[in-house]
């Protein structure tokens, strides 16, 4: 009996050892798990970066931008402008055969006013509204429709064609106003909302990010410093608001890059800093006053520098000087390369225009230039920039600028 027991015990131990050998060979982690379980609770195997207790991991990302939209939307208005008798006559209307088949229908259409559609932003409780100049250009009547359903007529206080901005005014009470944001705190990648009335469908909010800052050389305006965004902007959005995630105004939507007339994800807005400067100047003086020296500048490109044998690789080369203008009186000559004005570097013509424009007319400015590879300084009395020549109205034109 005892002998049979020891035989059974020996067989059981042999089988157990065989099982442990197989497990140790094929699944060694099974044997380690039990011993290390308590240690794993106190010390992780891999060091992971984890958010501290009580701190959210969402950061700037949000599940909803409804609060920002609700804050800004009441201050964004629809702008309807009309031009009486602005449709061009159809040359076929003089053909008797054409009139026989179509009658005076074409004549009646010509008598109808041409309508333009855009958006605007109420920036003060006194009734001042910022919009684009091209939205109200040549309009005989301007109607404003608020988000709360109220409508009223507006009058133009002033326009600035060189930035494509206009200031309107309405006489209404209890007006919602937008809060102006800060451009110095705006960065590429920030989430933005575009609010306007695209294609006249009604007030619409779209979302995107700031794609770029300081865009220029686009040929849209004389003075360009655009915010580029991929927030969808379409015709009818012109003059509307580009706001941050707190509902503060960052820019006035102005233009889109498009081959089809619809959004391709490249839109441009005038920064709030520029819009505010134009607004205050128009309200105060009725116009925008900028500095001017009377030169025709061109960018200094590597090709120009090489062809003229110039050591200077950047700046604005003077292609022409207005006779009797501020630059002419100061001794600036064609071929001079302007590299600094009042200590501010001039890298290209856009920079030159912007720097000169900010100097008050009637004050002296120190211009550092290069003439025949020799540096020199001249003092120029800044003049007042003349208004741009009046462009003939493009009659019947839609709001293709965004």
Buried (B, 14 or more C-beta within 10 A) or exposed (E): EEEEEEEEEEEEEEEEEEEEEEEEEEEEEEEEEEEEEEEEEEEEEEEEEEEEEEEEEEEEEEEEBEEBBEBBBBBBBBBBBBBEEBBEEBEEBEEEEBBEEBEEEBEEEBEEBBBBBBBBBBBBEEBBBBBBBBBBBBBEBBBBBBBEEEEBEBEBBBBBBBBBBBBBBBEBEEBBBBBBBEBEEBEEEBBBBBBBBBBEEEBBBBBBBBBEBEBBEEEBBBBBBBBBBBBBBBBBBBBBBBBBBEBBBBBBBBBBBBEEEEBBBBBBBBBBBBBBBBBEBBBEEEEBEBBBBBBBBBBBEEEBBEEBEBEBEBBBBBEEBBEEBBBBBBBBEEBBBBBBBBEBEBBBBBBBBBBBBBBEBEEEBEBBBBBEEEEEEBEBBBBEBEEEEEEEEEEEBEBEBB
